[in-house]
Amino acid sequence: MTHEKKLTLLKTKEAAQLLNLSENTIRQWIWQRRLPVVRIGRAVRLRREDLEQLIERNREEAIAL
């Protein structure tokens, strides 16, 4: 049995919706190289896995009171 990992590529609009950010913010982060992209010709796509890693890197733990 093979374990194939499905590659999910998102457009900037879809990435913005996933992160609840503006498309301009996503484009700025791409331009600033804060987000890795996949370029296919002139098309720019973002891997869902990279966005999930971004979320994990920026997650803050709650403080127990």
C-alpha positions in Angstrom: 0.0 0.0 0.0 1.5 3.4 -1.0 1.0 6.5 1.0 0.7 9.2 -1.6 0.5 12.7 -0.2 -1.9 14.9 -2.2 -0.4 18.2 -3.2 -2.8 21.1 -2.9 -2.0 24.3 -4.6 -4.0 27.4 -3.9 -4.4 30.7 -5.7 -3.6 33.9 -3.7 -7.3 34.6 -3.2 -7.8 31.1 -1.8 -4.8 31.5 0.5 -6.1 34.8 1.7 -9.5 33.2 2.5 -7.9 30.3 4.3 -5.8 32.7 6.5 -8.6 35.3 6.8 -6.2 38.0 5.4 -6.4 40.3 2.4 -5.1 39.3 -1.0 -2.7 42.3 -0.8 -1.2 40.9 2.4 -0.6 37.6 0.8 1.0 39.3 -2.3 3.2 41.4 0.0 4.4 38.3 1.9 5.2 36.6 -1.4 7.1 39.6 -2.6 9.0 39.8 0.7 9.7 36.1 0.4 7.9 35.4 3.7 5.8 32.8 1.9 7.2 30.2 -0.5 5.5 29.9 -3.9 5.3 27.5 -6.8 5.5 29.2 -10.2 4.0 27.5 -13.1 4.6 29.7 -16.1 3.1 33.1 -15.0 0.8 31.5 -12.4 1.7 31.8 -8.8 0.4 29.1 -6.4 0.9 28.4 -2.7 1.1 25.0 -1.2 -1.5 24.4 1.5 1.1 22.6 3.5 3.3 25.7 3.6 0.3 27.8 4.9 -0.4 25.2 7.6 3.3 25.4 8.7 3.0 29.2 8.8 0.1 28.9 11.1 2.0 26.4 13.4 5.1 28.6 13.5 3.0 31.6 14.6 0.7 29.8 17.1 1.0 31.0 20.7 0.2 28.8 23.7 -2.4 30.0 26.2 -1.1 30.9 29.6 -2.8 28.9 32.4 -4.1 31.1 35.2 
